[in-house]
Amino acid sequence: MFLYVLVYAAYHSSRWLPRNQRLKFQLVNAVFTAIVLAPQLYVMGRPKSSRYCRQPLLNSLSASVALSFIASGFSVILTLLEPVPQSLWASYHVFGLLSFGHGLCTVILTLMATACAKTTLELYYTSLLLTVASIVSTAFFMVRGGMWLTNNLSNEQ
């Protein structure tokens, strides 16, 4: 869910800017993409990360890198288009479901991989960081969804 939140934040932040200045916002997008991708790629490239770990944390990290590239594409497209086509919104929400599934898998793998902290320290801590980010972002959307539901139910009465 962490990557879904980043795209969500990029879209809503870009809407505060006038249309003719949104292209400048892409520089901010590039910086956030680099901040998210660089540590993941660094950990994947470390020879230590390929050591034996019972849980497939390296596979989870490579899935996270792939989803990060997809998220950066969504953030660029969603910030430049107005209005955003319904089909693009649908694919973004499908990406959100994939991101949630990946976050859930990361949480489970990280909880079961405490022994990997001894053999693949960077990989384990990266997975732990992604786990915390996933939990926090899922909580954000649960609160936001609850507020949306409360608002819609109160408007109907």
Secondary structure, 3 states (H helix, E strand, C coil): CHHHHHHHHHHHHHCCCCHHHHHHHHHHHHHHHHHHHHHHHHHHHCHHHHCCCCCCHHHHHHHHHHHHHHHHHHHHHHHHCCCCCHHHHHHHHHHHHHHHHHHHHHHHHHHCCCCHHHHCHHHHHHHHHHHHHHHHHHHHHHHHHHHHHHHHHHHHC
